[in-house]
Amino acid sequence: MNRLVALVQNETLKLWLKKRFFVVILILLVLIPIFTYAEYKVVENHADHFSDWRNRVLQQIADIENTLSSDRIPEEWKRSRRIAVQQLQYYLDHDVNPSVPSGVTFTREFLDNSITLFIPMLILSLGSDIVSGERTSGTIKMLLTRPVRRWKILLSKLLALMLYVSLTIAITVLLCYLISGFVFGYGGWTAPVFTGFEVQGSKVSLDAVYIIPQWRYLLMQAGLCWFSAMTVAMLGLMVSILIRSTAASMVTMMAGIIAGTILSSMSSSWTSAKYLFSVNLKLTGYLDGSPPPIEGMSLHFSLILLAVWAVAALIVSFRVFTKGDILN
């Protein structure tokens, strides 16, 4: 046990000395203020044109309904817009502002928009070369000649990677709240948020809808973001073992994630695409009732599928790392 702890400390120190985690923090420190300013301008423009939030929501509903009359819009897009109209009308009927500007609200929106591409890219920058990088530098030979079982070495790398994934999600949430709260205020923790919308075809079932405080909703979002990010990290670990080149392993994972983002908006008629991991990364969409990219998908389906992908990646990783020829 003590040896495993020492190995984890060693792998954690390796990732720390690469300074990629500092680069991740720097990227967040640069981009979050930009997104905060963009959101501030949106709020400012809405304040100029609408006297209260109800008029703004009514205008959103009217704009969406106008687009539904166009024959140029695909039926898949019309389906998502019809669902949005029903959800906005539900907020109106219950006199709840769905977008009260605050640091918590901005953090929610940031996580929802970054879960499929931005956060996975940050995770890949941390661990996509955790094994292939040591092959390139030659340190893997020295590591494997030590009197330590290979599975312990790989487990230590996995635990160190899980630690940095958790830190990345936590720091993303913290920086979003601190930076955006300076502009929009640090309140809003107890603001009511509706969840439990169930999409059935082009209609929304409101039977299971209930109100939760915004802090609880944010915790649920952060947990789902962590789950998606951890799946990407485990797949990245597998690719790093299977592909010897650092650049090739990183490009392979980037291509898979970007392809999933594209397929999510184009593959509604290709039902088999729902079994791809990258199509299921947007777990937070199930909380606010966003229509899934492919019919038949649900929160339970996506969670189970991502778990299967992650477990399969771990099985392949440990099998190849412990039994395969890693040195050559």
C-alpha angles and dihedrals in degrees: 000000000000090000091052090050090051090050091051091050089050094050091045090053091049092055090045093052091051085067091215091125088058089051089053090052091047091052090052092047090054101041102039094061089049092052090044091054091048090052090047091055090050091051091046092052092048090051090055095051104035129048095207141003094260092063090048093052091046089052090050090052091049092049092050093048090051091056091050090065092061118100091205094071115090117244091243091061092045089055093057091046093051088053091050091052092053092049094048090049089052090055090049093050091052095042095237122142105227095200112037104169111243140126091263093051092049091050090051092051092045093054092045093053098041102045096090102044119357099051094042089053090053090051092049091052088058104045114008091102098036090124105015090052091059090050090054093049093041096235091118090075093056091046095051094047091064117100093258127112114253094234090059091052092051092043090054090052090049094050092048090050091049089052093054093045089054091047091049093054093044094048091046090055093044096049092045091053097043096045099040092040089061087063104031101027133259096259130091098089093126097038111131118254126186119225136161098073110159117205113216110179107302094339133079122228110220097185095098098040115126138166124250131174115264094244090060091047090051091052090051090051093048091050092052091047089052091051093051092045092049091053090052090048093053092047089048090052091053093049090047089058097043097045117054097200117083093210093047094050092050094046091048093055093042090052091050094051095044091047089054091052090052094045091051089067098036109034104070090120094045099075095179089067089077088078092064113101095224093057090058099049096098096082094151091068090073091062096060095036098252110167113257116245091244128032114252095038119123138166092265091047093051094045093051093044094050090047090052091050091048095048092046090050091051092049092051092044096052093041095052096038095050099037105025131084102265099161098063 
